[in-house]
C-alpha cells in the first residue's frame, strides 16, 4: 500500500477498530452482568433490557467488523490501482525514452522533471551541475519535439488519460 494512501486509511481503520473493541467490552459486560442477575434472581425486566442492549451492541460489533473489513479491502484495491498506474507511467517513460533516443542520464532527468523537481533539485539528486541539467532538459525537449516542461508532461499524460467517449448531442461536440 502506498504511504500516502496508508496514512489516510490508518486513522479511519484505527477509529473503527477502536469503536468495535469498545463495543465488544460493553457486550461482554452486559452478558456477564445479565448472567449474574439471572443466577441471583431469575429473569426480570431489568435483565431483559440488559440482554436487548447486549444484542444491540453485538449487532454493532458485527457491523463494525464488516465496515472495517470493507475499509481495508477498499484500501488494498486503491493501492493496487495506484501501483498499476505507476507501472503504466514507468512503461510509457521507458517507451518514450527509447523512441526519442534518450541517454540513461536524460531519462533520469525526465523522471525527476515529471516528479516536479526543479533544476537545482535534479542537479543535487544526480550529483551534477545545474548547467548540465539545463542542457540535458534542452536536449530532451528537442528530442521530444516540445519547448517546455509542461508540454513534456502532457506527452506522458495523454497516453495515460483515456479520452472521454463521444456522446451525441454533448456540449461542444
N, C-alpha and C positions, 0 to 999 in steps of 0.2 A: 504494500500500500504506500502511495506517495506520502511524503512527510506532511505536505500541506493538507491533503485530504484526511490523513490520520489525525492531525492536530484539530481539525474541525469536528471529526467524528468522535474522538475520545471523550470530550466533556458531555456530549449528549448520551453516549453509551454508558458512561460512568453514572450520570444522573439517573437514568432508567434503572441501572443495576442497583443503585443505592435505594431507590424507592421500592424496588422488588424485595430487597433484603429487609428493609424496614417492615414492609407488609408481611413478609414471612415470619418475622419475630412476633408481630401482632397476632397472626393466625395461631402460632404455637401457644402464645399466652392465653388466647381465648379458649382454645381446645383444652389445655391443661386446667384452666380455671373452671370451665364447664364440667369437665370430668370430675373434678374435686367436688363441685357443687352437687352433681348427681349422686356421687358416692355418699355425701354427707346428708342430703335431704331429699333426694329424688328429683324428678323433673318438675321444674317450676317455670312460671312465665319469665323470670329473670334468666334462667338457664337457656330457655328457648331463644330469647333475644341475643344472648351471647353466641349461641350456635348459628343464628342467622347472620350475625356480624362476622363470625369466623368464615362462613360460606362466602359472604360478600368479599371479604379480604382474600380468600383463596381464589375466587374468580379474578380479582385484581392482580394477584400474583401470576396466574396463568396468562392473562392478557399482557402483563408487563414482560413476561418471558418471551411471548410471541413477538411483541414490539421490539425487544432487544435483539432477538434473532433476525427479524426483518431489517433492523437498522444495520447490523453487522453484515448481512448479506448484500444490502444496497451499497455499503462501503466497499465490499470486495468487488462488486460489479463496476462501480465507478473507477476503482483503482485499475481494474483490468482494461477498461475502455481508455483510460489515460495512458496506460502502457502501450496499447495498440496505436494510439495517436502519436506517441513519442517515437515508436518504432517506424511508423509511416513517415514521419518527418525526417528521421535519420536516413531512411531509404531514399527519399526524394533528394536530400542533400548529397548523398553518395552518387546518385544517378546524375544529377546536375554537374557535380564536380568532374566526373568522367567526361560528360558531354562537352563541357567548356574547357577541358584540359587544365584544370586547376592543379597546382602542386599541392603536396600534403600540407605545407605551411599555409597556403592560400585557403585550403579547405578548413583548417583550424580557425583562420581569421573569419571566414564566413560564419562558422558556428558561433563564435563569440559575438560577432556583429548581430546575428539573429537573436541571440540571447539578450541583446540590449547593452552590451559593453561598449563604452566609448573607446577612442583610440588609445588613451593613456592606460585604461584597464587592460585592453588587449595586449599592449606592449608589456605591461607588468606580468600578465599571465603567461606570455610567451617568451619572456626574458629577451625582448627585442627593443630596439629604439622606436620611439613614436613615429619617426620619419619612415622607418622600414614598414611599419603597419599602414601608414597612409599610402605609401607606394603600392603595397600589396592590395589595399582596397581599390586603388585606381585601376590596377591590372584586372582585378576581379570584376569591377564594373564594366570594363572594356570587353572582357571575355563573355560576360553575361548580356551585354547589349543594353545596359541601363546606366543611369548617371547619378543615382543616389541610393542610400541605404534603404529607404522606404520602398523604392522601386525594386530593389533586390529582394526584400522581404516579400513583396507582393507576388513575385515569381513563384516562391515556395508555397505561399498561402493559396494561390489559385489552384494548385494541384491538390490541395488538401480539403478545400471547401467545395462541396458539391453545389452546382448551380441550382437555383430553385426551379422546380418543374414548371413548365409553361402552362399557364392557366388561361383558357379562353375568356375574354372579357375582363381580364385583370387590368387595373390601372397601369398606364404606362406601356401596355402591350400593344 
